Amino acid sequence: MPRTDKSSRVSDAYMRLKDEIRTNRMPPGFQAPEPEIALRLGMSRTPVREALIRLEAEGLVELIPRRGARVKPINADDMREIYEILTSLEPDAAAAMALRNPSAAELAPLEQATTDMEMALVEKNLDAWAEADDRFHLTLLEMQGNRRLKGFVESLYDQVHRARVVTLRMRNLPTKSTAEHRDILEHLRRGDAVATREAFRHHRQRAAKELLDILEKYKLGQL
């Protein structure tokens, strides 16, 4: 098998497994032997094994000798730590982008994501809103240009997404979050690094409190 073909199969297995985990189709605590997981994907065991090793390195699964793989749960302390890291890193990355005075063309994907969030809110389509929210953050992360930062923060986004899938319908409509994205975008448009940093920090701090309050209210020790 050509090396490029093997790499493609591993990448496919990785992306499909990650999507199963992110959307909770393979929920926290799900455990299965590797042959069963390979059968679930309709793939051979080798690329699935390599994909699981990669997912273990990212903290999404735990490989258990002779027992396969287990999807790791997320607890409140995990989410608190993740949001503390995001609150430390993302605002500065966004502020650095504002200092570059991005053009309207550069900001167009963020504008589209924000508009899509606003439309999803009107339609009360929470799944569409969550997709647009993800797109906003991932696009901004891509635009800031630091590859190492992007790789690290993306792995944290996966954990945040899993928690949000469970809790999104336990909270009020995300009107505040949507307005905060619009504010961040406008500060970026003006090239105001200080305001961008402050708006992003406030956004992450409020989101963290909202999520942790839900976990406490519903006594969700882990997700």
JONORUR-V547935 format. One record per pair of residues at least 12 apart in sequence whose ideal C-beta (glycine too) atoms are under 7 Angstrom apart, sorted by sequence separation. I is the first residue (numbers start at 1). GAP is how many residues later the second one is. D is the distance in Angstrom with one decimal. If there is no record, write none. Layout:
# JONORUR-V547935
i = (I I)
gap = (GAP GAP)
d = (D D)
This chain:
# JONORUR-V547935
i = (60 116 117 120 141 184 187 59 141 34 34 117 184 116 117 183 184 52 113 138 180 184 137 113 114 113 180 16 110 113 134 13 110 13 109 110 176 177 37 37 9 13 17 33 34 130 13 33 34 32 10 14 18 31 32 106 9 13 17 31 130 21 31 171 10 14 10 14 30 18 29 126 28 126 171 27 28 29 167 170 26 28 129 136 28 94 97 97 167 96 163 170 124 21 93 121 93 121 121 93 121 166 89 118 163 117 162 90 89 117 86 114 114 86 85 114 82 111 110 82 82 107 78 107 107 79 74 102 74 74 98 94 98 101 97 99 98 94 98 99 98 59 58 60 95 98 58 95 94 95 94 92 91 94 91 90 91 87 90 87 86 87 83 83 79 80 79 22 76 24 22 76 18 22 21 24 23 24 75 75 74 73 74 73 28 28)
gap = (12 12 12 12 12 12 12 13 13 14 15 15 15 16 16 16 16 17 19 19 19 19 20 22 22 23 23 25 26 26 27 28 29 30 30 30 30 30 31 32 34 34 34 34 34 34 35 35 35 36 37 37 37 37 37 37 38 38 38 38 38 39 39 39 40 40 41 41 41 42 42 42 43 43 43 44 44 44 44 44 45 45 45 45 46 46 46 47 47 48 48 48 49 50 51 52 53 53 54 56 57 57 60 60 60 61 61 63 64 64 67 67 68 70 71 71 74 74 75 77 78 78 81 81 82 84 85 86 88 89 89 90 90 90 91 92 93 94 94 94 95 96 97 98 98 98 100 101 102 102 103 105 106 106 109 110 110 114 114 117 118 118 121 125 132 132 133 136 136 138 139 139 140 140 141 141 142 142 146 147 148 149 149 150 194 195)
d = (6.3 6.9 5.5 6.0 5.8 6.3 5.6 6.6 6.8 6.1 5.9 4.4 4.9 3.8 6.0 4.9 5.7 5.0 5.0 7.0 6.6 6.7 6.5 4.5 6.4 4.0 4.3 5.6 6.0 6.3 6.5 6.2 5.8 5.6 4.7 6.4 6.7 6.6 6.8 6.4 7.0 4.3 5.4 6.7 5.3 6.2 5.0 3.7 6.8 5.2 4.5 3.9 6.6 6.3 6.8 6.8 4.0 3.8 6.1 7.0 6.2 5.4 4.1 6.4 4.7 5.5 5.7 6.9 4.5 7.0 6.4 5.3 5.5 6.4 6.0 6.6 6.9 5.9 6.3 5.3 5.3 3.7 6.2 5.7 6.7 6.2 6.0 5.2 4.9 6.3 6.2 6.4 6.7 5.7 4.3 6.2 6.9 6.9 6.4 6.3 5.4 5.0 6.6 5.9 5.2 4.8 6.4 6.9 6.1 6.1 6.9 5.0 5.5 6.1 6.3 5.4 5.1 6.5 5.4 5.5 6.4 6.8 6.9 6.2 6.1 5.8 5.7 6.2 6.2 5.9 6.4 6.7 5.1 4.1 6.5 7.0 5.4 7.0 6.0 4.8 4.3 6.9 4.7 6.4 4.1 4.2 6.9 5.0 5.1 3.9 6.7 6.5 4.4 4.8 4.0 5.7 4.4 5.9 6.4 4.3 5.3 5.9 6.1 3.5 6.0 6.3 6.5 5.8 6.1 6.5 5.1 4.8 6.8 5.9 6.9 5.2 6.1 6.6 6.2 4.2 6.2 4.1 4.7 6.3 6.6 5.7)
